[in-house]
Amino acid sequence: MALFDVYPLYDVEPVKAKGLYVYDKYKKKYLDLYGGHAVISIGHGHPTYKKALRQQLNRIGFYSNAIQNPLQHQLADEIIAQSCCENYQLFLCSTGAEANENALKLASFETGKSRVIAFKNAFHGRTSATVAATDNPNINAPLNAQHQVSFLEFNDLESLEATLKKGDVCAVIFEAIQGVGGLDEPTESFVVEMEKLCEKYGACLIADEVQSGFGRTGTFFAYQKYPIRPHVISMAKGMGNGFPIGGVLVRPDIKARYGMLGTTFGGNHLACRASLAVLEVLKKSQLQPHAKDMGDYFVENAKKIDEVKKIKGRGLMLGLEFDHEVGEIRKKLIYDHHIFTGGSSNKNLLRILPPLTIEKKHFDVFFDALKKCLT
């Protein structure tokens, strides 16, 4: 049976992975500076992670949310402790799209409204409401057009207030650093005023931290660069280091009721144990401040390359922008130098999303290879 062909694929078949490296079927070693879309947060095959999953699998791997699962409470407590999002409530699911779908649904329940404000170049997922709030017509089917979404520019307060004034907006959803869109960021003054306008006009503010959360940017969540308190925070990717898990943190003024949200696989025993292992390593290895330090080292070296026109991002959510498309550079990096990197909707941007365990020596290898690719 043929696979449904919706992905362009590099001719690489990884069969093993450890730390910052993956190995293909020919035993070639590749430096992973992309982490499978920012998923690998504590490195491939981390011993703490593997031990935790093995032990949990020997106890119980899965049961539905119809029973008590103390691991969910442990996970909630540890997320709150490390993120400092005091008094928030946790709902667990399985993916980032599911997290954002539930965040938008919560906002609509809470406000009784249906319009969403998102931002140009946003990416929030591929499910019904999330893909409608994603600024890419190529992945929106006619079915998704039923959702009412207004796309605005970052930092355009006038348009934001004018849209909120209409009175039908349930949520403003934003990425503090856009991922697929190319690592653009709003200004602090805009974000602060955006929160005030949401409160003024009765809309929920949703921080999409699916890609940027769990310490990647040097703060636990990227939005924490700003003095705001979103109604809902979505998360996934680095949360499980490869095990499918997502979640939303919900501000305490939003009240839960039975049947409001639901999930089959979300918050299962193995998923919770995987995320707890990630949090344990983040804390013990101080990976959050390490991400900031490694980001600073990356920027310092990137500034030495004349062809780089702009350095974008924070911590280990980084991008290098050129005055030409980077597709050929990415091919040279992967096939000639055995280094994984990422692209974005900005075709001139090379995206770097490595495991947070990366060291200076790994970036040294990358910059040496990049210089060769540019000559």
Secondary structure as a PSIPRED ss2 file (coil, helix, strand):
# PSIPRED VFORMAT (PSIPRED V4.0)

   1 M C   1.000  0.000  0.000
   2 A C   1.000  0.000  0.000
   3 L C   1.000  0.000  0.000
   4 F C   1.000  0.000  0.000
   5 D C   1.000  0.000  0.000
   6 V C   1.000  0.000  0.000
   7 Y C   1.000  0.000  0.000
   8 P C   1.000  0.000  0.000
   9 L C   1.000  0.000  0.000
  10 Y C   1.000  0.000  0.000
  11 D C   1.000  0.000  0.000
  12 V C   1.000  0.000  0.000
  13 E C   1.000  0.000  0.000
  14 P E   0.000  0.000  1.000
  15 V E   0.000  0.000  1.000
  16 K E   0.000  0.000  1.000
  17 A E   0.000  0.000  1.000
  18 K E   0.000  0.000  1.000
  19 G E   0.000  0.000  1.000
  20 L C   1.000  0.000  0.000
  21 Y E   0.000  0.000  1.000
  22 V E   0.000  0.000  1.000
  23 Y E   0.000  0.000  1.000
  24 D E   0.000  0.000  1.000
  25 K C   1.000  0.000  0.000
  26 Y C   1.000  0.000  0.000
  27 K C   1.000  0.000  0.000
  28 K C   1.000  0.000  0.000
  29 K E   0.000  0.000  1.000
  30 Y E   0.000  0.000  1.000
  31 L E   0.000  0.000  1.000
  32 D E   0.000  0.000  1.000
  33 L C   1.000  0.000  0.000
  34 Y C   1.000  0.000  0.000
  35 G H   0.000  1.000  0.000
  36 G H   0.000  1.000  0.000
  37 H H   0.000  1.000  0.000
  38 A H   0.000  1.000  0.000
  39 V C   1.000  0.000  0.000
  40 I C   1.000  0.000  0.000
  41 S C   1.000  0.000  0.000
  42 I C   1.000  0.000  0.000
  43 G C   1.000  0.000  0.000
  44 H E   0.000  0.000  1.000
  45 G C   1.000  0.000  0.000
  46 H C   1.000  0.000  0.000
  47 P H   0.000  1.000  0.000
  48 T H   0.000  1.000  0.000
  49 Y H   0.000  1.000  0.000
  50 K H   0.000  1.000  0.000
  51 K H   0.000  1.000  0.000
  52 A H   0.000  1.000  0.000
  53 L H   0.000  1.000  0.000
  54 R H   0.000  1.000  0.000
  55 Q H   0.000  1.000  0.000
  56 Q H   0.000  1.000  0.000
  57 L H   0.000  1.000  0.000
  58 N C   1.000  0.000  0.000
  59 R C   1.000  0.000  0.000
  60 I C   1.000  0.000  0.000
  61 G C   1.000  0.000  0.000
  62 F C   1.000  0.000  0.000
  63 Y C   1.000  0.000  0.000
  64 S C   1.000  0.000  0.000
  65 N C   1.000  0.000  0.000
  66 A C   1.000  0.000  0.000
  67 I C   1.000  0.000  0.000
  68 Q C   1.000  0.000  0.000
  69 N C   1.000  0.000  0.000
  70 P H   0.000  1.000  0.000
  71 L H   0.000  1.000  0.000
  72 Q H   0.000  1.000  0.000
  73 H H   0.000  1.000  0.000
  74 Q H   0.000  1.000  0.000
  75 L H   0.000  1.000  0.000
  76 A H   0.000  1.000  0.000
  77 D H   0.000  1.000  0.000
  78 E H   0.000  1.000  0.000
  79 I H   0.000  1.000  0.000
  80 I H   0.000  1.000  0.000
  81 A H   0.000  1.000  0.000
  82 Q H   0.000  1.000  0.000
  83 S H   0.000  1.000  0.000
  84 C C   1.000  0.000  0.000
  85 C C   1.000  0.000  0.000
  86 E C   1.000  0.000  0.000
  87 N C   1.000  0.000  0.000
  88 Y C   1.000  0.000  0.000
  89 Q E   0.000  0.000  1.000
  90 L E   0.000  0.000  1.000
  91 F E   0.000  0.000  1.000
  92 L E   0.000  0.000  1.000
  93 C E   0.000  0.000  1.000
  94 S C   1.000  0.000  0.000
  95 T C   1.000  0.000  0.000
  96 G H   0.000  1.000  0.000
  97 A H   0.000  1.000  0.000
  98 E H   0.000  1.000  0.000
  99 A H   0.000  1.000  0.000
 100 N H   0.000  1.000  0.000
 101 E H   0.000  1.000  0.000
 102 N H   0.000  1.000  0.000
 103 A H   0.000  1.000  0.000
 104 L H   0.000  1.000  0.000
 105 K H   0.000  1.000  0.000
 106 L H   0.000  1.000  0.000
 107 A H   0.000  1.000  0.000
 108 S H   0.000  1.000  0.000
 109 F H   0.000  1.000  0.000
 110 E H   0.000  1.000  0.000
 111 T H   0.000  1.000  0.000
 112 G C   1.000  0.000  0.000
 113 K C   1.000  0.000  0.000
 114 S C   1.000  0.000  0.000
 115 R E   0.000  0.000  1.000
 116 V E   0.000  0.000  1.000
 117 I E   0.000  0.000  1.000
 118 A E   0.000  0.000  1.000
 119 F E   0.000  0.000  1.000
 120 K C   1.000  0.000  0.000
 121 N C   1.000  0.000  0.000
 122 A C   1.000  0.000  0.000
 123 F C   1.000  0.000  0.000
 124 H C   1.000  0.000  0.000
 125 G C   1.000  0.000  0.000
 126 R C   1.000  0.000  0.000
 127 T C   1.000  0.000  0.000
 128 S H   0.000  1.000  0.000
 129 A H   0.000  1.000  0.000
 130 T H   0.000  1.000  0.000
 131 V H   0.000  1.000  0.000
 132 A H   0.000  1.000  0.000
 133 A C   1.000  0.000  0.000
 134 T C   1.000  0.000  0.000
 135 D C   1.000  0.000  0.000
 136 N C   1.000  0.000  0.000
 137 P H   0.000  1.000  0.000
 138 N H   0.000  1.000  0.000
 139 I H   0.000  1.000  0.000
 140 N C   1.000  0.000  0.000
 141 A C   1.000  0.000  0.000
 142 P H   0.000  1.000  0.000
 143 L H   0.000  1.000  0.000
 144 N H   0.000  1.000  0.000
 145 A H   0.000  1.000  0.000
 146 Q H   0.000  1.000  0.000
 147 H C   1.000  0.000  0.000
 148 Q C   1.000  0.000  0.000
 149 V E   0.000  0.000  1.000
 150 S E   0.000  0.000  1.000
 151 F E   0.000  0.000  1.000
 152 L E   0.000  0.000  1.000
 153 E C   1.000  0.000  0.000
 154 F C   1.000  0.000  0.000
 155 N C   1.000  0.000  0.000
 156 D C   1.000  0.000  0.000
 157 L H   0.000  1.000  0.000
 158 E H   0.000  1.000  0.000
 159 S H   0.000  1.000  0.000
 160 L H   0.000  1.000  0.000
 161 E H   0.000  1.000  0.000
 162 A H   0.000  1.000  0.000
 163 T H   0.000  1.000  0.000
 164 L H   0.000  1.000  0.000
 165 K C   1.000  0.000  0.000
 166 K C   1.000  0.000  0.000
 167 G C   1.000  0.000  0.000
 168 D C   1.000  0.000  0.000
 169 V E   0.000  0.000  1.000
 170 C E   0.000  0.000  1.000
 171 A E   0.000  0.000  1.000
 172 V E   0.000  0.000  1.000
 173 I E   0.000  0.000  1.000
 174 F E   0.000  0.000  1.000
 175 E C   1.000  0.000  0.000
 176 A C   1.000  0.000  0.000
 177 I C   1.000  0.000  0.000
 178 Q C   1.000  0.000  0.000
 179 G C   1.000  0.000  0.000
 180 V C   1.000  0.000  0.000
 181 G C   1.000  0.000  0.000
 182 G C   1.000  0.000  0.000
 183 L C   1.000  0.000  0.000
 184 D C   1.000  0.000  0.000
 185 E C   1.000  0.000  0.000
 186 P C   1.000  0.000  0.000
 187 T C   1.000  0.000  0.000
 188 E H   0.000  1.000  0.000
 189 S H   0.000  1.000  0.000
 190 F H   0.000  1.000  0.000
 191 V H   0.000  1.000  0.000
 192 V H   0.000  1.000  0.000
 193 E H   0.000  1.000  0.000
 194 M H   0.000  1.000  0.000
 195 E H   0.000  1.000  0.000
 196 K H   0.000  1.000  0.000
 197 L H   0.000  1.000  0.000
 198 C H   0.000  1.000  0.000
 199 E H   0.000  1.000  0.000
 200 K H   0.000  1.000  0.000
 201 Y H   0.000  1.000  0.000
 202 G C   1.000  0.000  0.000
 203 A C   1.000  0.000  0.000
 204 C E   0.000  0.000  1.000
 205 L E   0.000  0.000  1.000
 206 I E   0.000  0.000  1.000
 207 A E   0.000  0.000  1.000
 208 D E   0.000  0.000  1.000
 209 E C   1.000  0.000  0.000
 210 V C   1.000  0.000  0.000
 211 Q C   1.000  0.000  0.000
 212 S C   1.000  0.000  0.000
 213 G C   1.000  0.000  0.000
 214 F C   1.000  0.000  0.000
 215 G C   1.000  0.000  0.000
 216 R C   1.000  0.000  0.000
 217 T C   1.000  0.000  0.000
 218 G C   1.000  0.000  0.000
 219 T C   1.000  0.000  0.000
 220 F C   1.000  0.000  0.000
 221 F C   1.000  0.000  0.000
 222 A H   0.000  1.000  0.000
 223 Y H   0.000  1.000  0.000
 224 Q H   0.000  1.000  0.000
 225 K H   0.000  1.000  0.000
 226 Y C   1.000  0.000  0.000
 227 P C   1.000  0.000  0.000
 228 I C   1.000  0.000  0.000
 229 R C   1.000  0.000  0.000
 230 P C   1.000  0.000  0.000
 231 H C   1.000  0.000  0.000
 232 V E   0.000  0.000  1.000
 233 I E   0.000  0.000  1.000
 234 S E   0.000  0.000  1.000
 235 M E   0.000  0.000  1.000
 236 A C   1.000  0.000  0.000
 237 K H   0.000  1.000  0.000
 238 G H   0.000  1.000  0.000
 239 M H   0.000  1.000  0.000
 240 G C   1.000  0.000  0.000
 241 N C   1.000  0.000  0.000
 242 G C   1.000  0.000  0.000
 243 F C   1.000  0.000  0.000
 244 P C   1.000  0.000  0.000
 245 I C   1.000  0.000  0.000
 246 G E   0.000  0.000  1.000
 247 G E   0.000  0.000  1.000
 248 V E   0.000  0.000  1.000
 249 L E   0.000  0.000  1.000
 250 V E   0.000  0.000  1.000
 251 R C   1.000  0.000  0.000
 252 P C   1.000  0.000  0.000
 253 D C   1.000  0.000  0.000
 254 I C   1.000  0.000  0.000
 255 K C   1.000  0.000  0.000
 256 A C   1.000  0.000  0.000
 257 R C   1.000  0.000  0.000
 258 Y C   1.000  0.000  0.000
 259 G C   1.000  0.000  0.000
 260 M C   1.000  0.000  0.000
 261 L C   1.000  0.000  0.000
 262 G C   1.000  0.000  0.000
 263 T C   1.000  0.000  0.000
 264 T C   1.000  0.000  0.000
 265 F C   1.000  0.000  0.000
 266 G C   1.000  0.000  0.000
 267 G C   1.000  0.000  0.000
 268 N C   1.000  0.000  0.000
 269 H H   0.000  1.000  0.000
 270 L H   0.000  1.000  0.000
 271 A H   0.000  1.000  0.000
 272 C H   0.000  1.000  0.000
 273 R H   0.000  1.000  0.000
 274 A H   0.000  1.000  0.000
 275 S H   0.000  1.000  0.000
 276 L H   0.000  1.000  0.000
 277 A H   0.000  1.000  0.000
 278 V H   0.000  1.000  0.000
 279 L H   0.000  1.000  0.000
 280 E H   0.000  1.000  0.000
 281 V H   0.000  1.000  0.000
 282 L H   0.000  1.000  0.000
 283 K H   0.000  1.000  0.000
 284 K H   0.000  1.000  0.000
 285 S C   1.000  0.000  0.000
 286 Q C   1.000  0.000  0.000
 287 L H   0.000  1.000  0.000
 288 Q H   0.000  1.000  0.000
 289 P H   0.000  1.000  0.000
 290 H H   0.000  1.000  0.000
 291 A H   0.000  1.000  0.000
 292 K H   0.000  1.000  0.000
 293 D H   0.000  1.000  0.000
 294 M H   0.000  1.000  0.000
 295 G H   0.000  1.000  0.000
 296 D H   0.000  1.000  0.000
 297 Y H   0.000  1.000  0.000
 298 F H   0.000  1.000  0.000
 299 V H   0.000  1.000  0.000
 300 E H   0.000  1.000  0.000
 301 N H   0.000  1.000  0.000
 302 A H   0.000  1.000  0.000
 303 K C   1.000  0.000  0.000
 304 K C   1.000  0.000  0.000
 305 I C   1.000  0.000  0.000
 306 D C   1.000  0.000  0.000
 307 E C   1.000  0.000  0.000
 308 V C   1.000  0.000  0.000
 309 K C   1.000  0.000  0.000
 310 K E   0.000  0.000  1.000
 311 I E   0.000  0.000  1.000
 312 K E   0.000  0.000  1.000
 313 G E   0.000  0.000  1.000
 314 R E   0.000  0.000  1.000
 315 G C   1.000  0.000  0.000
 316 L C   1.000  0.000  0.000
 317 M E   0.000  0.000  1.000
 318 L E   0.000  0.000  1.000
 319 G E   0.000  0.000  1.000
 320 L E   0.000  0.000  1.000
 321 E E   0.000  0.000  1.000
 322 F C   1.000  0.000  0.000
 323 D C   1.000  0.000  0.000
 324 H C   1.000  0.000  0.000
 325 E C   1.000  0.000  0.000
 326 V C   1.000  0.000  0.000
 327 G H   0.000  1.000  0.000
 328 E H   0.000  1.000  0.000
 329 I H   0.000  1.000  0.000
 330 R H   0.000  1.000  0.000
 331 K H   0.000  1.000  0.000
 332 K H   0.000  1.000  0.000
 333 L H   0.000  1.000  0.000
 334 I H   0.000  1.000  0.000
 335 Y H   0.000  1.000  0.000
 336 D C   1.000  0.000  0.000
 337 H C   1.000  0.000  0.000
 338 H C   1.000  0.000  0.000
 339 I E   0.000  0.000  1.000
 340 F E   0.000  0.000  1.000
 341 T C   1.000  0.000  0.000
 342 G E   0.000  0.000  1.000
 343 G C   1.000  0.000  0.000
 344 S C   1.000  0.000  0.000
 345 S C   1.000  0.000  0.000
 346 N C   1.000  0.000  0.000
 347 K C   1.000  0.000  0.000
 348 N C   1.000  0.000  0.000
 349 L E   0.000  0.000  1.000
 350 L E   0.000  0.000  1.000
 351 R E   0.000  0.000  1.000
 352 I E   0.000  0.000  1.000
 353 L C   1.000  0.000  0.000
 354 P C   1.000  0.000  0.000
 355 P C   1.000  0.000  0.000
 356 L C   1.000  0.000  0.000
 357 T C   1.000  0.000  0.000
 358 I C   1.000  0.000  0.000
 359 E C   1.000  0.000  0.000
 360 K H   0.000  1.000  0.000
 361 K H   0.000  1.000  0.000
 362 H H   0.000  1.000  0.000
 363 F H   0.000  1.000  0.000
 364 D H   0.000  1.000  0.000
 365 V H   0.000  1.000  0.000
 366 F H   0.000  1.000  0.000
 367 F H   0.000  1.000  0.000
 368 D H   0.000  1.000  0.000
 369 A H   0.000  1.000  0.000
 370 L H   0.000  1.000  0.000
 371 K H   0.000  1.000  0.000
 372 K H   0.000  1.000  0.000
 373 C H   0.000  1.000  0.000
 374 L H   0.000  1.000  0.000
 375 T C   1.000  0.000  0.000
